[in-house]
Amino acid sequence: MELEFKLQVFEGPLDLLLHLLDKNKVSIYDIPIVEITNQYMEYIRQMQKHDLNVVSEFMVMAATLLDIKSKMLLPADPTEEEDEEDPRAELVQQLLEYKLYKCMAFELKDCQVDASHIFYKEPTVPEEVLAYTPPIDTKELVSDLTLNQLNDIFKSVLKRQKDKIDPIRSKFGEIRKEEVSLEDKMGYLSEYAGQHKNFSFRQLLEKQSSKMEVIVTFLAILELMKSGKILISQEHTFDDILIESKIAA
């Protein structure tokens, strides 16, 4: 009765070569190419004998080993002054790289196995921590701006309001409506900021109809900055100051 045995399955020709080197207890840097080639070819024949599909990469490696074997068996050329490159050098480099990646794969697999044995507790955060609101950093709110820059724009808008006054009609009597309060203006700006993600600080002040409205609007902007509902920024010196809403839908 014919004896049957199971061939070990290898991931590729380099995997088979490493197995043969370990089996023969030889160094990668000094491969006995004749012996290893013979054992490699024997494995290929066994695969063919058992009707196993020998993939092309195994056959390519077989041809490479036979080529190296033939070069190793040829006598050295005495006319060559410099030492010839070892024909095994490229194969050694491939084996070293493959062995490195194989070791890394084993390390990652071990990490995966270790991680599968670890269980984590669901996070529980105390209510007082959830209810905590971090303090607002006023320096971050004004970014690279200063109150002096805001004040400059505020003064320029007031000057424009003053320039709009008719020197003749200003002497006439006028009926004034009740000025808007700071609370009303903050409500208006909060609603406006909820509908506009970005808008101009200067244009917002210029839309006001009176000097008092400009002042109240300016104060309302400062209050909204303090509460963190809006941020202000300026890309370059003398550019318009932009307001970014943090409550826009």
ChimeraX attribute file (.defattr): number of C-alpha atoms within 10 A of each C-alpha:
attribute: neighborCount
match mode: 1-to-1
recipient: residues
	/A:1	3
	/A:2	4
	/A:3	4
	/A:4	7
	/A:5	7
	/A:6	6
	/A:7	11
	/A:8	7
	/A:9	8
	/A:10	11
	/A:11	7
	/A:12	12
	/A:13	19
	/A:14	20
	/A:15	15
	/A:16	17
	/A:17	19
	/A:18	18
	/A:19	13
	/A:20	17
	/A:21	15
	/A:22	12
	/A:23	9
	/A:24	12
	/A:25	9
	/A:26	14
	/A:27	12
	/A:28	17
	/A:29	13
	/A:30	10
	/A:31	16
	/A:32	16
	/A:33	17
	/A:34	16
	/A:35	12
	/A:36	18
	/A:37	22
	/A:38	15
	/A:39	14
	/A:40	20
	/A:41	18
	/A:42	12
	/A:43	15
	/A:44	17
	/A:45	14
	/A:46	13
	/A:47	14
	/A:48	12
	/A:49	9
	/A:50	12
	/A:51	9
	/A:52	12
	/A:53	9
	/A:54	12
	/A:55	10
	/A:56	10
	/A:57	12
	/A:58	17
	/A:59	14
	/A:60	12
	/A:61	19
	/A:62	18
	/A:63	14
	/A:64	15
	/A:65	22
	/A:66	17
	/A:67	12
	/A:68	18
	/A:69	20
	/A:70	13
	/A:71	14
	/A:72	16
	/A:73	10
	/A:74	8
	/A:75	7
	/A:76	11
	/A:77	9
	/A:78	7
	/A:79	6
	/A:80	8
	/A:81	7
	/A:82	7
	/A:83	8
	/A:84	9
	/A:85	8
	/A:86	12
	/A:87	15
	/A:88	20
	/A:89	13
	/A:90	10
	/A:91	18
	/A:92	17
	/A:93	13
	/A:94	12
	/A:95	19
	/A:96	15
	/A:97	12
	/A:98	15
	/A:99	15
	/A:100	11
	/A:101	12
	/A:102	13
	/A:103	12
	/A:104	12
	/A:105	12
	/A:106	11
	/A:107	12
	/A:108	12
	/A:109	12
	/A:110	12
	/A:111	11
	/A:112	11
	/A:113	11
	/A:114	10
	/A:115	10
	/A:116	9
	/A:117	7
	/A:118	7
	/A:119	7
	/A:120	5
	/A:121	5
	/A:122	6
	/A:123	6
	/A:124	6
	/A:125	8
	/A:126	8
	/A:127	8
	/A:128	8
	/A:129	8
	/A:130	8
	/A:131	8
	/A:132	8
	/A:133	8
	/A:134	6
	/A:135	8
	/A:136	12
	/A:137	10
	/A:138	13
	/A:139	10
	/A:140	13
	/A:141	18
	/A:142	18
	/A:143	12
	/A:144	13
	/A:145	17
	/A:146	10
	/A:147	10
	/A:148	9
	/A:149	14
	/A:150	17
	/A:151	12
	/A:152	11
	/A:153	18
	/A:154	18
	/A:155	14
	/A:156	13
	/A:157	21
	/A:158	18
	/A:159	12
	/A:160	12
	/A:161	16
	/A:162	12
	/A:163	10
	/A:164	8
	/A:165	10
	/A:166	9
	/A:167	9
	/A:168	7
	/A:169	9
	/A:170	9
	/A:171	8
	/A:172	7
	/A:173	7
	/A:174	8
	/A:175	5
	/A:176	6
	/A:177	6
	/A:178	6
	/A:179	10
	/A:180	12
	/A:181	14
	/A:182	17
	/A:183	11
	/A:184	13
	/A:185	18
	/A:186	20
	/A:187	14
	/A:188	14
	/A:189	17
	/A:190	20
	/A:191	13
	/A:192	15
	/A:193	22
	/A:194	15
	/A:195	13
	/A:196	16
	/A:197	15
	/A:198	16
	/A:199	16
	/A:200	14
	/A:201	20
	/A:202	17
	/A:203	13
	/A:204	15
	/A:205	21
	/A:206	19
	/A:207	11
	/A:208	16
	/A:209	10
	/A:210	14
	/A:211	17
	/A:212	14
	/A:213	19
	/A:214	21
	/A:215	18
	/A:216	21
	/A:217	23
	/A:218	20
	/A:219	15
	/A:220	22
	/A:221	23
	/A:222	17
	/A:223	15
	/A:224	18
	/A:225	19
	/A:226	16
	/A:227	14
	/A:228	18
	/A:229	18
	/A:230	23
	/A:231	22
	/A:232	22
	/A:233	18
	/A:234	16
	/A:235	11
	/A:236	9
	/A:237	10
	/A:238	9
	/A:239	9
	/A:240	15
	/A:241	21
	/A:242	17
	/A:243	22
	/A:244	19
	/A:245	23
	/A:246	15
	/A:247	16
	/A:248	16
	/A:249	9
